[in-house]
Amino acid sequence: MAETTGKPAIRAVIALAIFAVATALLFWLNPVGLYPWIKAFHVIAVISWMAGMLYLPRLFVYHAEAEIGSEKSETFKVMERRLLRAIINPAMMVSWVLGLWMAWSMFGFSGGWLHAKLTAVVALSAIHGYLSASVRRFAEDKNVKNSRHWRIINEVPTVLMVAIVILVIVKPF
């Protein structure tokens, strides 16, 4: 199921536009009274994002071991694409929109712990980008990484998640 070259770019532009509009709307409305709800939805989105970020590299481990063109390989392609598009990408966008609103409205983007947390979230987003590009490479049967590589990559989101949670809960600086 190959896509034309323009479709991913169009989807990316649409996603960025939705992200920008949602962020602007949230900042404009400034619903401080809804803080507990926004925080709850942020946590739900982060859990969904992390679930996908932990599962996708695991799929890559098995996909890297599957023979190109096999039914197994084609099944992994569908699973990876759906996981990325239906869960990971939307969850990341919601996490960022709500997280930025909370960082701005509750903390004024101040605090060493918040800056460290945002740095870790940017790193997690970079891994997200790497995994997204990898979904495309697998879909085109152009993956050159072995299953060991994907086992190692599978640990990176976990390490970042641990750092983020400690920074948010403990606020060490």
C-alpha positions as CSV (number, residue, x, y, z in Angstrom):
1,M,0.0,0.0,0.0
2,A,2.4,2.7,-1.2
3,E,1.5,6.3,-0.8
4,T,2.3,9.1,-3.1
5,T,5.0,11.4,-2.2
6,G,2.8,14.4,-1.4
7,K,0.3,12.7,1.0
8,P,2.7,12.5,4.0
9,A,3.7,16.1,3.5
10,I,0.1,17.2,3.3
11,R,-0.8,15.2,6.5
12,A,2.2,16.8,8.3
13,V,1.1,20.3,7.3
14,I,-2.4,19.6,8.5
15,A,-1.2,18.1,11.8
16,L,1.0,21.2,12.4
17,A,-1.9,23.5,11.6
18,I,-4.2,21.7,14.0
19,F,-1.4,21.8,16.6
20,A,-0.9,25.5,16.1
21,V,-4.6,26.3,16.2
22,A,-5.2,24.1,19.3
23,T,-2.3,25.7,21.1
24,A,-3.3,29.3,20.2
25,L,-6.9,28.6,21.2
26,L,-5.9,27.1,24.6
27,F,-3.6,30.1,25.3
28,W,-6.3,32.6,24.2
29,L,-9.1,31.0,26.3
30,N,-6.7,30.6,29.2
31,P,-9.0,28.2,31.1
32,V,-7.2,28.3,34.5
33,G,-10.4,27.0,36.2
34,L,-10.1,23.8,34.1
35,Y,-6.5,23.1,35.3
36,P,-7.3,19.7,36.9
37,W,-9.1,18.6,33.7
38,I,-6.3,19.8,31.5
39,K,-3.7,18.1,33.7
40,A,-5.7,14.8,33.6
41,F,-6.0,14.9,29.8
42,H,-2.3,15.7,29.6
43,V,-1.4,12.7,31.8
44,I,-3.7,10.5,29.7
45,A,-2.1,11.7,26.5
46,V,1.4,11.2,27.9
47,I,0.5,7.6,28.9
48,S,-0.8,6.9,25.4
49,W,2.2,8.5,23.8
50,M,4.6,6.4,26.0
51,A,2.6,3.2,25.4
52,G,3.1,3.7,21.6
53,M,6.7,4.8,22.0
54,L,7.5,1.6,24.0
55,Y,5.5,-0.7,21.6
56,L,6.7,0.6,18.2
57,P,10.4,-0.3,18.7
58,R,9.3,-3.7,19.9
59,L,7.4,-4.2,16.7
60,F,10.6,-3.2,14.8
61,V,12.5,-5.9,16.7
62,Y,10.2,-8.6,15.2
63,H,9.8,-6.8,11.9
64,A,13.6,-6.6,11.4
65,E,13.7,-10.4,11.8
66,A,10.8,-11.0,9.3
67,E,11.6,-11.8,5.7
68,I,10.9,-8.9,3.3
69,G,7.7,-9.4,1.4
70,S,6.4,-12.1,3.7
71,E,2.9,-12.0,5.1
72,K,4.4,-11.4,8.6
73,S,6.4,-8.3,7.3
74,E,3.3,-6.9,5.6
75,T,1.3,-7.3,8.8
76,F,3.9,-5.5,10.8
77,K,3.8,-2.6,8.3
78,V,0.1,-2.2,8.9
79,M,0.5,-2.4,12.7
80,E,3.3,0.1,12.7
81,R,1.5,2.6,10.5
82,R,-1.7,2.4,12.4
83,L,0.0,2.7,15.8
84,L,1.9,5.8,14.6
85,R,-1.0,7.5,13.0
86,A,-3.9,6.6,15.3
87,I,-2.2,6.7,18.7
88,I,1.4,8.0,18.9
89,N,1.1,11.1,16.7
90,P,-2.2,12.4,18.2
91,A,-1.1,11.6,21.7
92,M,2.2,13.5,21.2
93,M,0.4,16.6,19.9
94,V,-2.1,16.6,22.8
95,S,0.8,16.1,25.3
96,W,2.7,19.0,23.8
97,V,-0.4,21.4,23.6
98,L,-1.6,20.8,27.1
99,G,1.9,20.6,28.6
100,L,3.0,23.9,27.1
101,W,-0.2,25.5,28.4
102,M,0.5,24.2,31.9
103,A,4.1,25.3,31.7
104,W,3.0,28.7,30.7
105,S,-0.1,29.3,32.9
106,M,1.0,27.5,36.0
107,F,4.8,28.0,36.1
108,G,5.5,30.9,33.7
109,F,8.1,28.7,32.0
110,S,10.3,29.1,35.0
111,G,12.2,26.6,37.1
112,G,15.3,24.6,36.5
113,W,13.3,21.4,36.8
114,L,10.9,22.6,34.1
115,H,13.7,23.5,31.7
116,A,15.3,20.1,32.3
117,K,11.9,18.4,31.7
118,L,11.3,20.3,28.5
119,T,14.7,19.2,27.3
120,A,13.9,15.6,28.0
121,V,10.5,16.0,26.2
122,V,12.3,17.5,23.2
123,A,14.7,14.5,23.2
124,L,11.6,12.2,23.4
125,S,10.1,14.0,20.5
126,A,13.4,13.5,18.5
127,I,13.1,9.8,19.2
128,H,9.5,10.0,18.0
129,G,10.7,11.6,14.8
130,Y,13.4,8.8,14.4
131,L,10.7,6.1,14.9
132,S,8.4,7.9,12.4
133,A,11.1,7.9,9.8
134,S,11.7,4.2,10.6
135,V,8.1,3.4,10.0
136,R,8.5,4.8,6.5
137,R,11.8,2.9,5.9
138,F,10.1,-0.4,7.0
139,A,7.1,0.3,4.8
140,E,9.5,0.8,1.8
141,D,11.5,-2.4,2.8
142,K,14.5,-0.2,3.3
143,N,15.3,-0.9,7.0
144,V,19.0,-1.6,7.4
145,K,19.0,-1.9,11.2
146,N,19.1,-5.3,12.9
147,S,16.8,-6.4,15.8
148,R,19.6,-5.7,18.3
149,H,19.5,-2.0,17.3
150,W,15.8,-1.9,17.9
151,R,16.1,-3.6,21.3
152,I,18.5,-0.8,22.4
153,I,16.3,1.9,20.9
154,N,13.4,0.4,22.8
155,E,15.1,1.5,26.1
156,V,15.6,5.2,25.2
157,P,12.0,6.3,25.7
158,T,12.0,4.4,29.1
159,V,15.0,6.3,30.3
160,L,13.6,9.6,29.2
161,M,10.2,8.8,30.8
162,V,12.0,8.0,34.1
163,A,13.8,11.3,34.0
164,I,10.7,13.3,33.1
165,V,8.6,11.7,35.9
166,I,11.4,12.4,38.5
167,L,11.7,16.0,37.3
168,V,7.9,16.6,37.5
169,I,7.3,14.8,40.9
170,V,10.5,15.6,42.8
171,K,11.4,19.0,41.2
172,P,15.0,18.6,42.3
173,F,16.1,22.1,41.2
